[in-house]
Amino acid sequence: MNTKEKLFKGVKISGITMFIFNVLFLFGIIYCITAHSSTIFIVVDVVLLIIHCFIWGGFMQIEPNEARVMMFFGKYKGTVKDNGFFWVNPLYGKKKLTLRACNLDAEPIKVNDKMGNPVMIGQVIVWRIVDTYKISFDIEAKSYEQFVRVQSDAALRYVAGMYAYDNAGNDVALTLRSGGEELNDFLEKQLNERLDLAGIEILEARINYLAYAPEIAAVMLRRQQADAIISAREKIVEGAVGMVKQALQKLSDEAIIELDDDKKAAMVTNLLVVLCSDEPAQPVINSGTLHK
């Protein structure tokens, strides 16, 4: 990431030292006011009191993972990242920024996947500021949180439009449902490209919600149920054929009964009906012979 940030090189004094000095300065002003009553001393005391109040404007406290962007009459003078209590020229503008990691749990949005199906998709991202100059001067927004939200929405729409929701019987290697870490990595890359302008780094990005849009959810659910039924039927038929084959082989090996082709066909039909039927089989008692 290219950075325009620079460290502040101006005068920066310990805040405790300046605090003690300013308190003593105030006592000196009070002494002068009480000890002298002439007009000229009163004017001097007023000027000193204004200077005393002016000094208070130079104090700043910087906590861990915080920074101050220093500006002098519209000109960028650098960034202070040292922690502690400091005093600088009160004429400096001091913009407070946090460098801590922040979360964005975006509400699911409706987008069209690669196949044109409307889907609901949501994301959660972890981000932080890495360039205080860019975040302060390179973007125009009500807040940088709003900029992150808008760009993350755009990146998520782009990623969702690149892939189908699922393979739907097609030979597709990567889908929104099966993408996993590869899809999250692609989303993170897109976010970093879009937010580099603002000096923001994405630490982690994940899709945390994925579903069909309500208007097609019922239809897609029936399709999934049909796929599941077909898959189950294939498994049942495969098992039934194996069982029939095993039964015929065992009857032949143990010479229990001799069956011609017609009887084998009837036996296969009956066994497949029993094994593949959704309903329990109803026994039929044959009161005649095998041929009637």
Secondary structure in CASP SS format (residue, H / E / C, confidence):
PFRMAT SS
TARGET T0000
AUTHOR 0000-0000-0000
METHOD secondary structure of the structure
MODEL  1
M C 1.00
N C 1.00
T C 1.00
K C 1.00
E C 1.00
K C 1.00
L E 1.00
F C 1.00
K C 1.00
G C 1.00
V C 1.00
K C 1.00
I E 1.00
S E 1.00
G H 1.00
I H 1.00
T H 1.00
M H 1.00
F H 1.00
I H 1.00
F H 1.00
N H 1.00
V H 1.00
L H 1.00
F H 1.00
L H 1.00
F H 1.00
G H 1.00
I H 1.00
I H 1.00
Y H 1.00
C H 1.00
I H 1.00
T H 1.00
A H 1.00
H C 1.00
S C 1.00
S C 1.00
T H 1.00
I H 1.00
F H 1.00
I H 1.00
V H 1.00
V H 1.00
D H 1.00
V H 1.00
V H 1.00
L H 1.00
L H 1.00
I H 1.00
I H 1.00
H H 1.00
C H 1.00
F H 1.00
I H 1.00
W H 1.00
G C 1.00
G C 1.00
F E 1.00
M E 1.00
Q E 1.00
I E 1.00
E C 1.00
P C 1.00
N C 1.00
E E 1.00
A E 1.00
R E 1.00
V E 1.00
M E 1.00
M E 1.00
F E 1.00
F C 1.00
G C 1.00
K E 1.00
Y E 1.00
K E 1.00
G E 1.00
T E 1.00
V E 1.00
K C 1.00
D C 1.00
N C 1.00
G E 1.00
F E 1.00
F E 1.00
W E 1.00
V C 1.00
N C 1.00
P C 1.00
L C 1.00
Y E 1.00
G E 1.00
K E 1.00
K E 1.00
K E 1.00
L E 1.00
T E 1.00
L C 1.00
R C 1.00
A C 1.00
C E 1.00
N E 1.00
L E 1.00
D E 1.00
A C 1.00
E C 1.00
P C 1.00
I E 1.00
K E 1.00
V E 1.00
N E 1.00
D C 1.00
K C 1.00
M C 1.00
G C 1.00
N C 1.00
P E 1.00
V E 1.00
M E 1.00
I E 1.00
G E 1.00
Q E 1.00
V E 1.00
I E 1.00
V E 1.00
W E 1.00
R E 1.00
I E 1.00
V C 1.00
D C 1.00
T H 1.00
Y H 1.00
K H 1.00
I H 1.00
S H 1.00
F H 1.00
D C 1.00
I C 1.00
E C 1.00
A C 1.00
K C 1.00
S C 1.00
Y H 1.00
E H 1.00
Q H 1.00
F H 1.00
V H 1.00
R H 1.00
V H 1.00
Q H 1.00
S H 1.00
D H 1.00
A H 1.00
A H 1.00
L H 1.00
R H 1.00
Y H 1.00
V H 1.00
A H 1.00
G H 1.00
M H 1.00
Y C 1.00
A C 1.00
Y C 1.00
D C 1.00
N C 1.00
A C 1.00
G C 1.00
N C 1.00
D C 1.00
V C 1.00
A C 1.00
L C 1.00
T C 1.00
L C 1.00
R C 1.00
S C 1.00
G C 1.00
G H 1.00
E H 1.00
E H 1.00
L H 1.00
N H 1.00
D H 1.00
F H 1.00
L H 1.00
E H 1.00
K H 1.00
Q H 1.00
L H 1.00
N H 1.00
E H 1.00
R H 1.00
L H 1.00
D H 1.00
L H 1.00
A H 1.00
G C 1.00
I E 1.00
E E 1.00
I E 1.00
L E 1.00
E E 1.00
A E 1.00
R E 1.00
I E 1.00
N E 1.00
Y E 1.00
L E 1.00
A E 1.00
Y E 1.00
A C 1.00
P H 1.00
E H 1.00
I H 1.00
A H 1.00
A H 1.00
V H 1.00
M H 1.00
L H 1.00
R H 1.00
R H 1.00
Q H 1.00
Q H 1.00
A H 1.00
D H 1.00
A H 1.00
I H 1.00
I H 1.00
S H 1.00
A H 1.00
R H 1.00
E H 1.00
K H 1.00
I H 1.00
V H 1.00
E H 1.00
G H 1.00
A H 1.00
V H 1.00
G H 1.00
M H 1.00
V H 1.00
K H 1.00
Q H 1.00
A H 1.00
L H 1.00
Q H 1.00
K H 1.00
L H 1.00
S H 1.00
D H 1.00
E C 1.00
A C 1.00
I C 1.00
I C 1.00
E C 1.00
L C 1.00
D C 1.00
D H 1.00
D H 1.00
K H 1.00
K H 1.00
A H 1.00
A H 1.00
M H 1.00
V H 1.00
T H 1.00
N H 1.00
L H 1.00
L H 1.00
V H 1.00
V H 1.00
L H 1.00
C H 1.00
S C 1.00
D C 1.00
E C 1.00
P C 1.00
A C 1.00
Q C 1.00
P C 1.00
V C 1.00
I C 1.00
N C 1.00
S C 1.00
G C 1.00
T C 1.00
L C 1.00
H C 1.00
K C 1.00
END
